[in-house]
Amino acid sequence: MFSIRRFFSAIVIAFTFLSVSATQAAESKPSAVIEAFQAQLLEVMKGARRMDVAERYKKLLPAVDTAFNLRLMIRIAIGNYWQTATPEQRDAVSDAFKRMNIATVATLFDGYSGQVFETVGESDGPQKTTLVETRLVNPDKTSVKLVYRTLLREGRWQIIDVIVDDGISEVQVRQSEYATTLAEGGIGRLTEMLKSKANQLLMDN
């Protein structure tokens, strides 16, 4: 059984190809992109037992690209290191960050036991963002609160952070987690670390 808290503290994130209607809805309001994302996540969970990690990874990749702005997330997480990096270094660390996150999701979401997602509502967030509050409800009626921070970029709402049960945000977790590696070896060292983690997840399962 996967751990929802472990997943969201490791970062996020979803699924199979989004339909045209779901994509259009995602462009209209923030909650629509979250609901489309979560619907696809449930589909992956339901079929997880019939797929290995690599197959789940392939299912998740398109929807992660649609729902999340992982490039902005890693940019915020590494701060000044992004500002001084070359374009090639930025591309490399962004790709490694995405691969590691999708591999993590593919590893942890390995089954389904009747969970459902519920949208609670939207509210204004900091710096022109919109917060979408949802709940993951288990069959025993216990639930986990999930707040997605979304930003409108180039006509599309995208997820740029996730907060679980009013705790620390995903981006803040990453800032703390990566600080030592960046201090010791810069953005190149972080890129290699992320690649290594992704490879291990995909090969060990």
Rosetta blueprint (number, residue, H / E / L):
1 M L
2 F L
3 S L
4 I H
5 R H
6 R H
7 F H
8 F H
9 S H
10 A H
11 I L
12 V L
13 I L
14 A L
15 F L
16 T L
17 F L
18 L L
19 S L
20 V H
21 S H
22 A H
23 T H
24 Q H
25 A H
26 A H
27 E H
28 S H
29 K L
30 P H
31 S H
32 A H
33 V H
34 I H
35 E H
36 A H
37 F H
38 Q H
39 A H
40 Q H
41 L H
42 L H
43 E H
44 V H
45 M H
46 K H
47 G H
48 A H
49 R H
50 R H
51 M L
52 D L
53 V H
54 A H
55 E H
56 R H
57 Y H
58 K H
59 K H
60 L H
61 L H
62 P H
63 A H
64 V H
65 D H
66 T H
67 A H
68 F E
69 N L
70 L H
71 R H
72 L H
73 M H
74 I H
75 R H
76 I H
77 A H
78 I H
79 G L
80 N H
81 Y H
82 W H
83 Q H
84 T H
85 A L
86 T L
87 P H
88 E H
89 Q H
90 R H
91 D H
92 A H
93 V H
94 S H
95 D H
96 A H
97 F H
98 K H
99 R H
100 M H
101 N H
102 I H
103 A H
104 T H
105 V H
106 A H
107 T H
108 L H
109 F L
110 D L
111 G L
112 Y L
113 S L
114 G L
115 Q L
116 V E
117 F E
118 E E
119 T E
120 V E
121 G E
122 E E
123 S E
124 D E
125 G L
126 P L
127 Q L
128 K L
129 T L
130 T E
131 L E
132 V E
133 E E
134 T E
135 R E
136 L E
137 V E
138 N L
139 P L
140 D L
141 K L
142 T L
143 S E
144 V E
145 K E
146 L E
147 V E
148 Y E
149 R E
150 T E
151 L E
152 L E
153 R E
154 E L
155 G L
156 R E
157 W E
158 Q E
159 I E
160 I E
161 D E
162 V E
163 I E
164 V E
165 D L
166 D L
167 G L
168 I L
169 S E
170 E H
171 V H
172 Q H
173 V H
174 R H
175 Q H
176 S H
177 E H
178 Y H
179 A H
180 T H
181 T H
182 L H
183 A H
184 E H
185 G H
186 G H
187 I H
188 G H
189 R H
190 L H
191 T H
192 E H
193 M H
194 L H
195 K H
196 S H
197 K H
198 A H
199 N H
200 Q H
201 L H
202 L H
203 M H
204 D H
205 N L
